[in-house]
């Protein structure tokens, strides 16, 4: 069975020269190149931009709210790929507190699941239309602390793939894990990334000064 390969598409400042990095995670049917283009709208000058590629353009086969075992072994492979990506950046001299995440749709779900399973002080995260993964959220998977990492979650109400209740529960869990969470719900805007969300991401996550 083919699994996700450790193949990264990069842009921005070369990793060995950058002090900060943004890991960008595409949605189902998207590509690494597509998601990298979104960075043109973020205040990430000087960042290394890194986008892992999903096998067959999908991180896992079913809905993010399917029983977790039904999305295996793809989900575990995807989480392992993100762990490898973070470790590779660390090895190149970029500390996790200077690593940021951006994910859209299926990529937002994967982003939120990964950072919550591996909570620590990251630079920040932006998740547009996503929530923690599983038929029921298994909070036993989340044992560490975000140390006030800023996380912006934007979503549409309604959304055909991601129920608002799951997004709200996700925000609550991240807050309980000591993330600084900003959740914004936009009415009837569809499954897309909004200019308002770009602006909020820039103000809340990418322009922050460490105190």
Secondary structure, DSSP 8 states (H G I E B T S, - for coil): -------EEEEES-GGG-SEEEEEE--TT--HHHHHHHGGGSS-TTEEEEEE--GGG-SSSS-TTS-GGGGTTHHHHHHHHHHHHHHHHHHTT--GGGEEEEEETHHHHHHHHHHHHT-S--SEEEEES----SSS--GGG--S--TT-EEEEEEEES-SSS-HHHHHHHHHHHHHTT-EEEEEEEET--SS--HHHHHHHIIIIIT----
